[in-house]
Amino acid sequence: MDLLYAGKKQDLPILLDYLKTGESTRETISKAMARQPSLQVEHDFDEGTFLLLPEFASFKSVCKDYVLEAFAKALQGDSEGAKRSLATANRFAVVSLKGNFLISMLVGQSIRKMIYISALRIQEEASTEVAAAIADFMLSPEMAIVSGTICDASRYC
């Protein structure tokens, strides 16, 4: 995430090198999430206080790569690719926000924060055309999902 917070256009080769490692996995996940943007994870509630929820750590981890990928694609002038990456991360956020556990809601909000930071960094570093496309996308109904309901984000601008 340091490349997202402090990365500049000249750091793009390092970022692209990092993103190569999980590229095929991200593509597979993106395709699956586009077809069925909901996930069901079975839990054994008989475990009581020992119930583990490891999927949320995985959600956050994979979303870190999606927001970095969006940033890299935006720096390369690929606004459509950046939008796809942000939308996939957002789908994970929505799944988390719809969860019945405090940790799921916290992870969902954390993912949303990463998405917003990525969009802001794109505004700072990408070309004017790409930055405008991402700004419009961030205000679209697809990205204005909060806790499973669509809100009118434009009223906050």
C-alpha positions as CSV (number, residue, x, y, z in Angstrom):
1,M,0.0,0.0,0.0
2,D,3.0,2.3,0.4
3,L,3.1,2.6,-3.4
4,L,-0.5,3.8,-3.3
5,Y,0.0,6.4,-0.6
6,A,3.4,7.7,-1.7
7,G,3.9,6.3,-5.2
8,K,4.5,8.6,-8.1
9,K,4.3,8.0,-11.8
10,Q,8.1,7.2,-11.9
11,D,7.4,4.3,-9.5
12,L,5.1,2.6,-12.1
13,P,7.7,0.0,-13.1
14,I,8.0,-1.2,-9.5
15,L,4.2,-1.3,-9.1
16,L,3.7,-3.2,-12.3
17,D,6.4,-5.7,-11.3
18,Y,4.6,-6.3,-8.0
19,L,1.2,-6.7,-9.7
20,K,2.5,-9.3,-12.1
21,T,2.6,-11.9,-9.3
22,G,-1.1,-12.1,-8.8
23,E,-2.4,-11.0,-12.1
24,S,-4.1,-14.3,-13.2
25,T,-5.7,-14.7,-9.8
26,R,-7.1,-11.2,-9.9
27,E,-8.5,-11.8,-13.4
28,T,-10.2,-15.0,-12.3
29,I,-11.7,-13.3,-9.2
30,S,-12.8,-10.3,-11.3
31,K,-14.6,-12.5,-13.7
32,A,-16.3,-14.5,-11.0
33,M,-17.4,-11.4,-9.0
34,A,-18.8,-9.9,-12.2
35,R,-21.0,-13.0,-12.8
36,Q,-22.1,-13.4,-9.2
37,P,-21.3,-10.4,-7.1
38,S,-22.3,-12.2,-3.9
39,L,-20.3,-14.6,-1.8
40,Q,-21.5,-17.1,0.8
41,V,-19.1,-18.5,3.3
42,E,-20.4,-21.2,5.7
43,H,-19.7,-20.7,9.4
44,D,-19.9,-23.2,12.2
45,F,-21.8,-21.2,14.8
46,D,-21.4,-24.0,17.3
47,E,-17.9,-22.8,17.8
48,G,-19.3,-19.9,19.8
49,T,-16.6,-17.4,20.8
50,F,-14.0,-19.5,19.0
51,L,-15.7,-18.9,15.6
52,L,-13.1,-17.8,13.1
53,L,-13.8,-15.5,10.1
54,P,-10.6,-15.7,8.0
55,E,-12.3,-14.8,4.8
56,F,-12.4,-11.1,5.7
57,A,-8.6,-11.0,5.9
58,S,-8.5,-12.5,2.4
59,F,-11.0,-9.9,1.2
60,K,-9.0,-7.0,2.4
61,S,-5.7,-8.5,1.1
62,V,-7.0,-9.0,-2.4
63,C,-8.6,-5.6,-2.4
64,K,-5.3,-4.0,-1.7
65,D,-4.0,-5.4,-4.9
66,Y,-7.2,-4.3,-6.8
67,V,-6.8,-0.7,-5.7
68,L,-3.1,-0.7,-6.6
69,E,-4.0,-2.2,-10.0
70,A,-6.5,0.6,-10.5
71,F,-3.9,3.2,-9.7
72,A,-1.4,1.5,-12.1
73,K,-4.0,1.3,-14.9
74,A,-4.9,4.9,-14.4
75,L,-1.3,6.0,-14.6
76,Q,-1.1,4.1,-17.9
77,G,-4.1,5.9,-19.3
78,D,-6.5,2.9,-19.0
79,S,-9.5,4.4,-17.2
80,E,-11.8,1.5,-18.1
81,G,-9.3,-1.0,-16.5
82,A,-9.1,1.2,-13.5
83,K,-12.8,1.3,-13.2
84,R,-13.1,-2.5,-13.4
85,S,-10.5,-2.9,-10.6
86,L,-12.2,-0.4,-8.4
87,A,-15.6,-2.0,-9.1
88,T,-14.3,-5.4,-8.1
89,A,-12.9,-4.1,-4.9
90,N,-16.2,-2.4,-4.2
91,R,-18.1,-5.7,-4.6
92,F,-15.9,-7.2,-1.9
93,A,-16.7,-4.1,0.3
94,V,-20.5,-4.6,-0.3
95,V,-20.3,-8.3,0.6
96,S,-18.5,-7.4,3.8
97,L,-20.8,-4.5,4.7
98,K,-23.8,-6.8,4.4
99,G,-22.3,-9.2,6.9
100,N,-23.8,-9.8,10.3
101,F,-20.5,-9.5,12.1
102,L,-18.8,-6.4,13.4
103,I,-15.5,-7.5,11.8
104,S,-17.2,-7.8,8.4
105,M,-18.6,-4.3,8.6
106,L,-15.2,-2.9,9.7
107,V,-13.4,-4.7,6.8
108,G,-16.0,-3.4,4.4
109,Q,-15.4,0.2,5.5
110,S,-11.7,-0.4,5.4
111,I,-12.0,-1.6,1.8
112,R,-14.1,1.4,0.9
113,K,-11.4,3.7,2.4
114,M,-8.8,2.0,0.2
115,I,-11.0,2.6,-2.8
116,Y,-11.4,6.3,-2.0
117,I,-7.7,6.8,-1.4
118,S,-6.9,5.1,-4.7
119,A,-9.4,7.4,-6.5
120,L,-7.8,10.5,-4.8
121,R,-4.3,9.3,-5.8
122,I,-5.6,8.9,-9.4
123,Q,-6.8,12.5,-9.3
124,E,-3.3,13.6,-8.2
125,E,-1.2,11.5,-10.6
126,A,-3.2,10.5,-13.7
127,S,-3.9,12.5,-16.8
128,T,-6.8,14.9,-16.7
129,E,-9.0,12.7,-18.9
130,V,-8.5,9.6,-16.8
131,A,-8.9,11.6,-13.5
132,A,-12.2,13.0,-14.8
133,A,-13.4,9.5,-15.8
134,I,-12.6,8.1,-12.4
135,A,-14.3,11.0,-10.6
136,D,-17.5,10.4,-12.6
137,F,-17.3,6.7,-11.9
138,M,-16.8,7.3,-8.2
139,L,-20.1,9.2,-8.2
140,S,-22.0,6.6,-10.1
141,P,-24.7,4.5,-8.5
142,E,-22.5,1.4,-8.7
143,M,-19.9,3.0,-6.4
144,A,-22.4,4.7,-4.1
145,I,-23.4,1.5,-2.3
146,V,-23.4,1.8,1.4
147,S,-24.4,-1.2,3.6
148,G,-26.2,-2.8,0.7
149,T,-28.4,0.2,-0.2
150,I,-27.8,2.7,-2.9
151,C,-27.5,6.3,-1.8
152,D,-27.3,9.5,-3.8
153,A,-23.7,10.4,-3.4
154,S,-24.1,13.6,-5.4
155,R,-25.9,15.3,-2.6
156,Y,-22.7,15.2,-0.5
157,C,-20.7,17.1,-3.2
